[in-house]
């Protein structure tokens, strides 16, 4: 079971990461001024395969408006 789960893990999406990097570099702020936060956002983009990943709710948490 674990082996099958591990086989579903894909490498980070380099295109999404590059797009996210370019997006954050274009925002009006000093380049890389957010440090590790920017790195984590770029990594999340690679994991989600989306240059602008949207955070989802945590398990068991409801979103209220």
PDB file of N, H, CA, C and O in Angstrom:
ATOM      1  N   UNK A   1       0.825  -1.186   0.000  1.00  0.00           N
ATOM      2  CA  UNK A   1       0.000   0.000   0.000  1.00  0.00           C
ATOM      3  C   UNK A   1       0.876   1.259   0.000  1.00  0.00           C
ATOM      4  O   UNK A   1       0.626   2.187  -0.769  1.00  0.00           O
ATOM      5  N   UNK A   2       1.880   1.292   0.841  1.00  0.00           N
ATOM      6  H   UNK A   2       2.084   0.538   1.466  1.00  0.00           H
ATOM      7  CA  UNK A   2       2.773   2.449   0.896  1.00  0.00           C
ATOM      8  C   UNK A   2       3.530   2.606  -0.412  1.00  0.00           C
ATOM      9  O   UNK A   2       3.734   3.723  -0.889  1.00  0.00           O
ATOM     10  N   UNK A   3       3.944   1.491  -0.989  1.00  0.00           N
ATOM     11  H   UNK A   3       3.778   0.583  -0.602  1.00  0.00           H
ATOM     12  CA  UNK A   3       4.669   1.540  -2.255  1.00  0.00           C
ATOM     13  C   UNK A   3       3.820   2.175  -3.343  1.00  0.00           C
ATOM     14  O   UNK A   3       4.322   2.983  -4.124  1.00  0.00           O
ATOM     15  N   UNK A   4       2.545   1.823  -3.408  1.00  0.00           N
ATOM     16  H   UNK A   4       2.137   1.166  -2.774  1.00  0.00           H
ATOM     17  CA  UNK A   4       1.665   2.405  -4.420  1.00  0.00           C
ATOM     18  C   UNK A   4       1.485   3.900  -4.185  1.00  0.00           C
ATOM     19  O   UNK A   4       1.447   4.682  -5.135  1.00  0.00           O
ATOM     20  N   UNK A   5       1.375   4.291  -2.936  1.00  0.00           N
ATOM     21  H   UNK A   5       1.406   3.656  -2.165  1.00  0.00           H
ATOM     22  CA  UNK A   5       1.241   5.707  -2.614  1.00  0.00           C
ATOM     23  C   UNK A   5       2.500   6.464  -3.011  1.00  0.00           C
ATOM     24  O   UNK A   5       2.413   7.547  -3.590  1.00  0.00           O
ATOM     25  N   UNK A   6       3.654   5.917  -2.713  1.00  0.00           N
ATOM     26  H   UNK A   6       3.725   5.037  -2.242  1.00  0.00           H
ATOM     27  CA  UNK A   6       4.920   6.569  -3.056  1.00  0.00           C
ATOM     28  C   UNK A   6       5.093   6.713  -4.564  1.00  0.00           C
ATOM     29  O   UNK A   6       5.718   7.666  -5.030  1.00  0.00           O
ATOM     30  N   UNK A   7       4.547   5.780  -5.322  1.00  0.00           N
ATOM     31  H   UNK A   7       4.039   5.006  -4.944  1.00  0.00           H
ATOM     32  CA  UNK A   7       4.649   5.848  -6.786  1.00  0.00           C
ATOM     33  C   UNK A   7       3.821   6.992  -7.367  1.00  0.00           C
ATOM     34  O   UNK A   7       4.063   7.409  -8.500  1.00  0.00           O
ATOM     35  N   UNK A   8       2.852   7.504  -6.614  1.00  0.00           N
ATOM     36  H   UNK A   8       2.656   7.165  -5.695  1.00  0.00           H
ATOM     37  CA  UNK A   8       2.014   8.600  -7.111  1.00  0.00           C
ATOM     38  C   UNK A   8       2.668   9.964  -6.913  1.00  0.00           C
ATOM     39  O   UNK A   8       2.186  10.960  -7.452  1.00  0.00           O
ATOM     40  N   UNK A   9       3.743  10.023  -6.158  1.00  0.00           N
ATOM     41  H   UNK A   9       4.134   9.214  -5.720  1.00  0.00           H
ATOM     42  CA  UNK A   9       4.418  11.294  -5.898  1.00  0.00           C
ATOM     43  C   UNK A   9       5.206  11.694  -7.135  1.00  0.00           C
ATOM     44  O   UNK A   9       6.060  10.950  -7.616  1.00  0.00           O
ATOM     45  N   UNK A  10       4.901  12.892  -7.641  1.00  0.00           N
ATOM     46  H   UNK A  10       4.208  13.496  -7.249  1.00  0.00           H
ATOM     47  CA  UNK A  10       5.577  13.388  -8.841  1.00  0.00           C
ATOM     48  C   UNK A  10       6.600  14.446  -8.455  1.00  0.00           C
ATOM     49  O   UNK A  10       6.518  15.026  -7.372  1.00  0.00           O
ATOM     50  N   UNK A  11       7.563  14.699  -9.336  1.00  0.00           N
ATOM     51  H   UNK A  11       7.630  14.227 -10.216  1.00  0.00           H
ATOM     52  CA  UNK A  11       8.517  15.780  -9.074  1.00  0.00           C
ATOM     53  C   UNK A  11       7.815  17.133  -9.129  1.00  0.00           C
ATOM     54  O   UNK A  11       6.712  17.248  -9.663  1.00  0.00           O
ATOM     55  N   UNK A  12       8.461  18.147  -8.577  1.00  0.00           N
ATOM     56  H   UNK A  12       9.357  18.053  -8.144  1.00  0.00           H
ATOM     57  CA  UNK A  12       7.904  19.493  -8.599  1.00  0.00           C
ATOM     58  C   UNK A  12       7.769  19.982 -10.035  1.00  0.00           C
ATOM     59  O   UNK A  12       8.606  19.673 -10.883  1.00  0.00           O
ATOM     60  N   UNK A  13       6.721  20.738 -10.301  1.00  0.00           N
ATOM     61  H   UNK A  13       6.041  20.989  -9.612  1.00  0.00           H
ATOM     62  CA  UNK A  13       6.468  21.295 -11.628  1.00  0.00           C
ATOM     63  C   UNK A  13       7.358  22.526 -11.814  1.00  0.00           C
ATOM     64  O   UNK A  13       7.075  23.592 -11.266  1.00  0.00           O
ATOM     65  N   UNK A  14       8.412  22.376 -12.573  1.00  0.00           N
ATOM     66  H   UNK A  14       8.642  21.510 -13.018  1.00  0.00           H
ATOM     67  CA  UNK A  14       9.391  23.455 -12.761  1.00  0.00           C
ATOM     68  C   UNK A  14       8.778  24.664 -13.461  1.00  0.00           C
ATOM     69  O   UNK A  14       9.130  25.802 -13.151  1.00  0.00           O
ATOM     70  N   UNK A  15       7.859  24.428 -14.407  1.00  0.00           N
ATOM     71  H   UNK A  15       7.573  23.503 -14.659  1.00  0.00           H
ATOM     72  CA  UNK A  15       7.217  25.551 -15.110  1.00  0.00           C
ATOM     73  C   UNK A  15       6.377  26.389 -14.153  1.00  0.00           C
ATOM     74  O   UNK A  15       6.429  27.618 -14.202  1.00  0.00           O
ATOM     75  N   UNK A  16       5.604  25.740 -13.286  1.00  0.00           N
ATOM     76  H   UNK A  16       5.562  24.742 -13.246  1.00  0.00           H
ATOM     77  CA  UNK A  16       4.792  26.464 -12.312  1.00  0.00           C
ATOM     78  C   UNK A  16       5.684  27.226 -11.339  1.00  0.00           C
ATOM     79  O   UNK A  16       5.364  28.347 -10.943  1.00  0.00           O
ATOM     80  N   UNK A  17       6.796  26.618 -10.957  1.00  0.00           N
ATOM     81  H   UNK A  17       7.056  25.707 -11.279  1.00  0.00           H
ATOM     82  CA  UNK A  17       7.713  27.279 -10.027  1.00  0.00           C
ATOM     83  C   UNK A  17       8.338  28.522 -10.653  1.00  0.00           C
ATOM     84  O   UNK A  17       8.454  29.560 -10.002  1.00  0.00           O
ATOM     85  N   UNK A  18       8.736  28.415 -11.907  1.00  0.00           N
ATOM     86  H   UNK A  18       8.642  27.572 -12.437  1.00  0.00           H
ATOM     87  CA  UNK A  18       9.338  29.563 -12.584  1.00  0.00           C
ATOM     88  C   UNK A  18       8.316  30.687 -12.756  1.00  0.00           C
ATOM     89  O   UNK A  18       8.639  31.860 -12.572  1.00  0.00           O
ATOM     90  N   UNK A  19       7.091  30.324 -13.108  1.00  0.00           N
ATOM     91  H   UNK A  19       6.828  29.371 -13.258  1.00  0.00           H
ATOM     92  CA  UNK A  19       6.041  31.342 -13.241  1.00  0.00           C
ATOM     93  C   UNK A  19       5.769  32.025 -11.908  1.00  0.00           C
ATOM     94  O   UNK A  19       5.588  33.241 -11.857  1.00  0.00           O
ATOM     95  N   UNK A  20       5.740  31.254 -10.839  1.00  0.00           N
ATOM     96  H   UNK A  20       5.887  30.266 -10.880  1.00  0.00           H
ATOM     97  CA  UNK A  20       5.525  31.832  -9.510  1.00  0.00           C
ATOM     98  C   UNK A  20       6.683  32.759  -9.137  1.00  0.00           C
ATOM     99  O   UNK A  20       6.471  33.843  -8.593  1.00  0.00           O
ATOM    100  N   UNK A  21       7.911  32.321  -9.437  1.00  0.00           N
ATOM    101  H   UNK A  21       8.083  31.441  -9.879  1.00  0.00           H
ATOM    102  CA  UNK A  21       9.095  33.153  -9.156  1.00  0.00           C
ATOM    103  C   UNK A  21       9.012  34.487  -9.901  1.00  0.00           C
ATOM    104  O   UNK A  21       9.261  35.544  -9.323  1.00  0.00           O
ATOM    105  N   UNK A  22       8.662  34.427 -11.179  1.00  0.00           N
ATOM    106  H   UNK A  22       8.460  33.568 -11.649  1.00  0.00           H
ATOM    107  CA  UNK A  22       8.535  35.643 -11.982  1.00  0.00           C
ATOM    108  C   UNK A  22       7.415  36.542 -11.450  1.00  0.00           C
ATOM    109  O   UNK A  22       7.552  37.765 -11.419  1.00  0.00           O
ATOM    110  N   UNK A  23       6.321  35.931 -11.038  1.00  0.00           N
ATOM    111  H   UNK A  23       6.210  34.937 -11.063  1.00  0.00           H
ATOM    112  CA  UNK A  23       5.204  36.688 -10.482  1.00  0.00           C
ATOM    113  C   UNK A  23       5.634  37.445  -9.225  1.00  0.00           C
ATOM    114  O   UNK A  23       5.364  38.640  -9.095  1.00  0.00           O
ATOM    115  N   UNK A  24       6.300  36.754  -8.303  1.00  0.00           N
ATOM    116  H   UNK A  24       6.519  35.784  -8.409  1.00  0.00           H
ATOM    117  CA  UNK A  24       6.712  37.390  -7.050  1.00  0.00           C
ATOM    118  C   UNK A  24       7.807  38.412  -7.271  1.00  0.00           C
ATOM    119  O   UNK A  24       7.884  39.398  -6.538  1.00  0.00           O
ATOM    120  N   UNK A  25       8.652  38.200  -8.259  1.00  0.00           N
ATOM    121  H   UNK A  25       8.590  37.399  -8.854  1.00  0.00           H
ATOM    122  CA  UNK A  25       9.697  39.185  -8.565  1.00  0.00           C
ATOM    123  C   UNK A  25       9.112  40.460  -9.175  1.00  0.00           C
ATOM    124  O   UNK A  25       9.716  41.528  -9.083  1.00  0.00           O
ATOM    125  N   UNK A  26       7.928  40.347  -9.803  1.00  0.00           N
ATOM    126  H   UNK A  26       7.437  39.479  -9.878  1.00  0.00           H
ATOM    127  CA  UNK A  26       7.309  41.504 -10.449  1.00  0.00           C
ATOM    128  C   UNK A  26       6.500  42.369  -9.476  1.00  0.00           C
ATOM    129  O   UNK A  26       6.124  43.493  -9.810  1.00  0.00           O
ATOM    130  N   UNK A  27       6.237  41.853  -8.292  1.00  0.00           N
ATOM    131  H   UNK A  27       6.542  40.941  -8.022  1.00  0.00           H
ATOM    132  CA  UNK A  27       5.464  42.617  -7.303  1.00  0.00           C
ATOM    133  C   UNK A  27       6.335  43.749  -6.769  1.00  0.00           C
ATOM    134  O   UNK A  27       7.541  43.581  -6.589  1.00  0.00           O
ATOM    135  N   UNK A  28       5.721  44.899  -6.517  1.00  0.00           N
ATOM    136  H   UNK A  28       4.741  45.035  -6.663  1.00  0.00           H
ATOM    137  CA  UNK A  28       6.452  46.095  -6.070  1.00  0.00           C
ATOM    138  C   UNK A  28       6.955  45.920  -4.634  1.00  0.00           C
ATOM    139  O   UNK A  28       6.291  46.300  -3.670  1.00  0.00           O
ATOM    140  N   UNK A  29       8.122  45.345  -4.529  1.00  0.00           N
ATOM    141  H   UNK A  29       8.661  45.036  -5.313  1.00  0.00           H
ATOM    142  CA  UNK A  29       8.804  45.140  -3.252  1.00  0.00           C
ATOM    143  C   UNK A  29      10.258  44.856  -3.577  1.00  0.00           C
ATOM    144  O   UNK A  29      10.561  44.489  -4.712  1.00  0.00           O
ATOM    145  N   UNK A  30      11.160  45.009  -2.638  1.00  0.00           N
ATOM    146  H   UNK A  30      10.914  45.307  -1.716  1.00  0.00           H
ATOM    147  CA  UNK A  30      12.549  44.631  -2.926  1.00  0.00           C
ATOM    148  C   UNK A  30      12.628  43.133  -3.272  1.00  0.00           C
ATOM    149  O   UNK A  30      11.974  42.309  -2.633  1.00  0.00           O
ATOM    150  N   UNK A  31      13.426  42.797  -4.276  1.00  0.00           N
ATOM    151  H   UNK A  31      13.958  43.466  -4.795  1.00  0.00           H
ATOM    152  CA  UNK A  31      13.537  41.400  -4.700  1.00  0.00           C
ATOM    153  C   UNK A  31      13.918  40.495  -3.534  1.00  0.00           C
ATOM    154  O   UNK A  31      14.858  40.773  -2.789  1.00  0.00           O
ATOM    155  N   UNK A  32      13.170  39.413  -3.397  1.00  0.00           N
ATOM    156  H   UNK A  32      12.407  39.187  -4.002  1.00  0.00           H
ATOM    157  CA  UNK A  32      13.423  38.378  -2.388  1.00  0.00           C
ATOM    158  C   UNK A  32      13.399  38.917  -0.963  1.00  0.00           C
ATOM    159  O   UNK A  32      14.023  38.345  -0.069  1.00  0.00           O
ATOM    160  N   UNK A  33      12.685  40.008  -0.751  1.00  0.00           N
ATOM    161  H   UNK A  33      12.178  40.473  -1.476  1.00  0.00           H
ATOM    162  CA  UNK A  33      12.643  40.605   0.579  1.00  0.00           C
ATOM    163  C   UNK A  33      11.829  39.782   1.574  1.00  0.00           C
ATOM    164  O   UNK A  33      11.960  39.962   2.784  1.00  0.00           O
ATOM    165  N   UNK A  34      10.994  38.887   1.072  1.00  0.00           N
ATOM    166  H   UNK A  34      10.887  38.741   0.088  1.00  0.00           H
ATOM    167  CA  UNK A  34      10.204  38.050   1.973  1.00  0.00           C
ATOM    168  C   UNK A  34      10.925  36.751   2.316  1.00  0.00           C
ATOM    169  O   UNK A  34      10.408  35.918   3.061  1.00  0.00           O
ATOM    170  N   UNK A  35      12.119  36.589   1.766  1.00  0.00           N
ATOM    171  H   UNK A  35      12.539  37.265   1.161  1.00  0.00           H
ATOM    172  CA  UNK A  35      12.989  35.467   2.128  1.00  0.00           C
ATOM    173  C   UNK A  35      12.355  34.104   1.973  1.00  0.00           C
ATOM    174  O   UNK A  35      11.867  33.746   0.902  1.00  0.00           O
ATOM    175  N   UNK A  36      12.367  33.357   3.048  1.00  0.00           N
ATOM    176  H   UNK A  36      12.763  33.648   3.919  1.00  0.00           H
ATOM    177  CA  UNK A  36      11.913  31.964   3.047  1.00  0.00           C
ATOM    178  C   UNK A  36      10.448  31.845   2.617  1.00  0.00           C
ATOM    179  O   UNK A  36      10.061  30.851   2.002  1.00  0.00           O
ATOM    180  N   UNK A  37       9.636  32.852   2.937  1.00  0.00           N
ATOM    181  H   UNK A  37       9.950  33.659   3.436  1.00  0.00           H
ATOM    182  CA  UNK A  37       8.224  32.808   2.545  1.00  0.00           C
ATOM    183  C   UNK A  37       8.084  32.711   1.027  1.00  0.00           C
ATOM    184  O   UNK A  37       7.272  31.933   0.528  1.00  0.00           O
ATOM    185  N   UNK A  38       8.865  33.491   0.298  1.00  0.00           N
ATOM    186  H   UNK A  38       9.525  34.123   0.704  1.00  0.00           H
ATOM    187  CA  UNK A  38       8.821  33.418  -1.164  1.00  0.00           C
ATOM    188  C   UNK A  38       9.273  32.043  -1.644  1.00  0.00           C
ATOM    189  O   UNK A  38       8.689  31.490  -2.576  1.00  0.00           O
ATOM    190  N   UNK A  39      10.299  31.493  -1.023  1.00  0.00           N
ATOM    191  H   UNK A  39      10.773  31.942  -0.266  1.00  0.00           H
ATOM    192  CA  UNK A  39      10.774  30.156  -1.399  1.00  0.00           C
ATOM    193  C   UNK A  39       9.677  29.111  -1.193  1.00  0.00           C
ATOM    194  O   UNK A  39       9.492  28.222  -2.024  1.00  0.00           O
ATOM    195  N   UNK A  40       8.956  29.226  -0.083  1.00  0.00           N
ATOM    196  H   UNK A  40       9.106  29.949   0.593  1.00  0.00           H
ATOM    197  CA  UNK A  40       7.886  28.265   0.207  1.00  0.00           C
ATOM    198  C   UNK A  40       6.734  28.410  -0.774  1.00  0.00           C
ATOM    199  O   UNK A  40       6.132  27.411  -1.168  1.00  0.00           O
ATOM    200  N   UNK A  41       6.417  29.638  -1.175  1.00  0.00           N
ATOM    201  H   UNK A  41       6.906  30.449  -0.855  1.00  0.00           H
ATOM    202  CA  UNK A  41       5.343  29.859  -2.141  1.00  0.00           C
ATOM    203  C   UNK A  41       5.721  29.246  -3.490  1.00  0.00           C
ATOM    204  O   UNK A  41       4.888  28.622  -4.148  1.00  0.00           O
ATOM    205  N   UNK A  42       6.965  29.423  -3.894  1.00  0.00           N
ATOM    206  H   UNK A  42       7.641  29.930  -3.359  1.00  0.00           H
ATOM    207  CA  UNK A  42       7.437  28.847  -5.161  1.00  0.00           C
ATOM    208  C   UNK A  42       7.399  27.318  -5.081  1.00  0.00           C
ATOM    209  O   UNK A  42       7.000  26.660  -6.041  1.00  0.00           O
ATOM    210  N   UNK A  43       7.809  26.755  -3.953  1.00  0.00           N
ATOM    211  H   UNK A  43       8.133  27.290  -3.173  1.00  0.00           H
ATOM    212  CA  UNK A  43       7.761  25.304  -3.786  1.00  0.00           C
ATOM    213  C   UNK A  43       6.315  24.809  -3.809  1.00  0.00           C
ATOM    214  O   UNK A  43       6.022  23.785  -4.427  1.00  0.00           O
ATOM    215  N   UNK A  44       5.420  25.521  -3.149  1.00  0.00           N
ATOM    216  H   UNK A  44       5.658  26.353  -2.647  1.00  0.00           H
ATOM    217  CA  UNK A  44       4.003  25.144  -3.163  1.00  0.00           C
ATOM    218  C   UNK A  44       3.450  25.180  -4.586  1.00  0.00           C
ATOM    219  O   UNK A  44       2.651  24.322  -4.962  1.00  0.00           O
ATOM    220  N   UNK A  45       3.866  26.158  -5.374  1.00  0.00           N
ATOM    221  H   UNK A  45       4.515  26.855  -5.069  1.00  0.00           H
ATOM    222  CA  UNK A  45       3.441  26.226  -6.778  1.00  0.00           C
ATOM    223  C   UNK A  45       3.887  24.970  -7.519  1.00  0.00           C
ATOM    224  O   UNK A  45       3.131  24.422  -8.321  1.00  0.00           O
ATOM    225  N   UNK A  46       5.096  24.515  -7.260  1.00  0.00           N
ATOM    226  H   UNK A  46       5.711  24.960  -6.608  1.00  0.00           H
ATOM    227  CA  UNK A  46       5.592  23.296  -7.892  1.00  0.00           C
ATOM    228  C   UNK A  46       4.836  22.059  -7.465  1.00  0.00           C
ATOM    229  O   UNK A  46       4.582  21.168  -8.275  1.00  0.00           O
ATOM    230  N   UNK A  47       4.476  22.001  -6.190  1.00  0.00           N
ATOM    231  H   UNK A  47       4.683  22.725  -5.532  1.00  0.00           H
ATOM    232  CA  UNK A  47       3.725  20.852  -5.674  1.00  0.00           C
ATOM    233  C   UNK A  47       2.318  20.830  -6.266  1.00  0.00           C
ATOM    234  O   UNK A  47       1.832  19.782  -6.692  1.00  0.00           O
ATOM    235  N   UNK A  48       1.668  21.997  -6.289  1.00  0.00           N
ATOM    236  H   UNK A  48       2.063  22.848  -5.943  1.00  0.00           H
ATOM    237  CA  UNK A  48       0.282  22.096  -6.775  1.00  0.00           C
ATOM    238  C   UNK A  48       0.193  22.124  -8.293  1.00  0.00           C
ATOM    239  O   UNK A  48      -0.896  22.023  -8.857  1.00  0.00           O
ATOM    240  N   UNK A  49       1.343  22.262  -8.956  1.00  0.00           N
ATOM    241  H   UNK A  49       2.228  22.344  -8.497  1.00  0.00           H
ATOM    242  CA  UNK A  49       1.392  22.384 -10.415  1.00  0.00           C
ATOM    243  C   UNK A  49       0.560  23.568 -10.880  1.00  0.00           C
ATOM    244  O   UNK A  49      -0.128  23.499 -11.899  1.00  0.00           O
ATOM    245  N   UNK A  50       0.633  24.659 -10.117  1.00  0.00           N
ATOM    246  H   UNK A  50       1.192  24.715  -9.290  1.00  0.00           H
ATOM    247  CA  UNK A  50      -0.131  25.866 -10.396  1.00  0.00           C
ATOM    248  C   UNK A  50       0.712  27.055  -9.942  1.00  0.00           C
ATOM    249  O   UNK A  50       1.092  27.122  -8.773  1.00  0.00           O
ATOM    250  N   UNK A  51       1.016  28.002 -10.849  1.00  0.00           N
ATOM    251  H   UNK A  51       0.708  27.947 -11.799  1.00  0.00           H
ATOM    252  CA  UNK A  51       1.867  29.126 -10.478  1.00  0.00           C
ATOM    253  C   UNK A  51       1.266  30.036  -9.406  1.00  0.00           C
ATOM    254  O   UNK A  51       1.990  30.774  -8.738  1.00  0.00           O
ATOM    255  N   UNK A  52      -0.048  29.983  -9.246  1.00  0.00           N
ATOM    256  H   UNK A  52      -0.636  29.383  -9.789  1.00  0.00           H
ATOM    257  CA  UNK A  52      -0.711  30.792  -8.219  1.00  0.00           C
ATOM    258  C   UNK A  52      -1.563  29.844  -7.362  1.00  0.00           C
ATOM    259  O   UNK A  52      -2.785  29.802  -7.503  1.00  0.00           O
ATOM    260  N   UNK A  53      -0.910  29.092  -6.482  1.00  0.00           N
ATOM    261  H   UNK A  53       0.083  29.126  -6.368  1.00  0.00           H
ATOM    262  CA  UNK A  53      -1.665  28.115  -5.689  1.00  0.00           C
ATOM    263  C   UNK A  53      -2.588  28.810  -4.693  1.00  0.00           C
ATOM    264  O   UNK A  53      -2.221  29.809  -4.074  1.00  0.00           O
ATOM    265  N   UNK A  54      -3.772  28.271  -4.555  1.00  0.00           N
ATOM    266  H   UNK A  54      -4.070  27.460  -5.057  1.00  0.00           H
ATOM    267  CA  UNK A  54      -4.735  28.806  -3.594  1.00  0.00           C
ATOM    268  C   UNK A  54      -4.734  27.916  -2.356  1.00  0.00           C
ATOM    269  O   UNK A  54      -4.910  26.703  -2.466  1.00  0.00           O
ATOM    270  N   UNK A  55      -4.538  28.501  -1.189  1.00  0.00           N
ATOM    271  H   UNK A  55      -4.394  29.487  -1.099  1.00  0.00           H
ATOM    272  CA  UNK A  55      -4.564  27.674   0.020  1.00  0.00           C
ATOM    273  C   UNK A  55      -5.956  27.098   0.248  1.00  0.00           C
ATOM    274  O   UNK A  55      -6.967  27.761   0.014  1.00  0.00           O
ATOM    275  N   UNK A  56      -5.985  25.864   0.704  1.00  0.00           N
ATOM    276  H   UNK A  56      -5.164  25.326   0.894  1.00  0.00           H
ATOM    277  CA  UNK A  56      -7.260  25.219   1.008  1.00  0.00           C
ATOM    278  C   UNK A  56      -7.429  25.156   2.516  1.00  0.00           C
ATOM    279  O   UNK A  56      -6.477  25.358   3.270  1.00  0.00           O
ATOM    280  N   UNK A  57      -8.628  24.878   2.936  1.00  0.00           N
ATOM    281  H   UNK A  57      -9.401  24.714   2.323  1.00  0.00           H
ATOM    282  CA  UNK A  57      -8.869  24.784   4.369  1.00  0.00           C
ATOM    283  C   UNK A  57      -8.168  23.552   4.931  1.00  0.00           C
ATOM    284  O   UNK A  57      -7.943  22.570   4.223  1.00  0.00           O
ATOM    285  N   UNK A  58      -7.829  23.621   6.208  1.00  0.00           N
ATOM    286  H   UNK A  58      -8.012  24.418   6.783  1.00  0.00           H
ATOM    287  CA  UNK A  58      -7.232  22.475   6.871  1.00  0.00           C
ATOM    288  C   UNK A  58      -8.308  21.421   7.110  1.00  0.00           C
ATOM    289  O   UNK A  58      -9.494  21.745   7.169  1.00  0.00           O
ATOM    290  N   UNK A  59      -7.907  20.187   7.245  1.00  0.00           N
ATOM    291  H   UNK A  59      -6.943  19.924   7.197  1.00  0.00           H
ATOM    292  CA  UNK A  59      -8.861  19.104   7.513  1.00  0.00           C
ATOM    293  C   UNK A  59      -9.630  19.406   8.787  1.00  0.00           C
ATOM    294  O   UNK A  59      -9.047  19.786   9.802  1.00  0.00           O
ATOM    295  N   UNK A  60     -10.947  19.232   8.725  1.00  0.00           N
ATOM    296  H   UNK A  60     -11.420  18.923   7.900  1.00  0.00           H
ATOM    297  CA  UNK A  60     -11.776  19.434   9.892  1.00  0.00           C
ATOM    298  C   UNK A  60     -12.126  20.895  10.164  1.00  0.00           C
ATOM    299  O   UNK A  60     -12.838  21.184  11.125  1.00  0.00           O
ATOM    300  N   UNK A  61     -11.646  21.805   9.349  1.00  0.00           N
ATOM    301  H   UNK A  61     -11.067  21.569   8.568  1.00  0.00           H
ATOM    302  CA  UNK A  61     -11.909  23.226   9.548  1.00  0.00           C
ATOM    303  C   UNK A  61     -12.931  23.689   8.520  1.00  0.00           C
ATOM    304  O   UNK A  61     -12.863  23.289   7.357  1.00  0.00           O
ATOM    305  N   UNK A  62     -13.864  24.515   8.929  1.00  0.00           N
ATOM    306  H   UNK A  62     -13.919  24.839   9.873  1.00  0.00           H
ATOM    307  CA  UNK A  62     -14.845  25.058   7.987  1.00  0.00           C
ATOM    308  C   UNK A  62     -14.500  26.491   7.673  1.00  0.00           C
ATOM    309  O   UNK A  62     -13.966  27.218   8.511  1.00  0.00           O
ATOM    310  N   UNK A  63     -14.807  26.885   6.470  1.00  0.00           N
ATOM    311  H   UNK A  63     -15.241  26.295   5.789  1.00  0.00           H
ATOM    312  CA  UNK A  63     -14.590  28.272   6.057  1.00  0.00           C
ATOM    313  C   UNK A  63     -15.875  29.044   6.262  1.00  0.00           C
ATOM    314  O   UNK A  63     -16.929  28.632   5.778  1.00  0.00           O
ATOM    315  N   UNK A  64     -15.806  30.141   6.961  1.00  0.00           N
ATOM    316  H   UNK A  64     -14.950  30.476   7.354  1.00  0.00           H
ATOM    317  CA  UNK A  64     -16.992  30.960   7.163  1.00  0.00           C
ATOM    318  C   UNK A  64     -16.813  32.288   6.457  1.00  0.00           C
ATOM    319  O   UNK A  64     -15.698  32.793   6.329  1.00  0.00           O
ATOM    320  N   UNK A  65     -17.906  32.842   6.005  1.00  0.00           N
ATOM    321  H   UNK A  65     -18.812  32.432   6.109  1.00  0.00           H
ATOM    322  CA  UNK A  65     -17.854  34.122   5.292  1.00  0.00           C
ATOM    323  C   UNK A  65     -18.368  35.231   6.158  1.00  0.00           C
ATOM    324  O   UNK A  65     -18.402  36.384   5.729  1.00  0.00           O
TER     325      UNK A  65
END
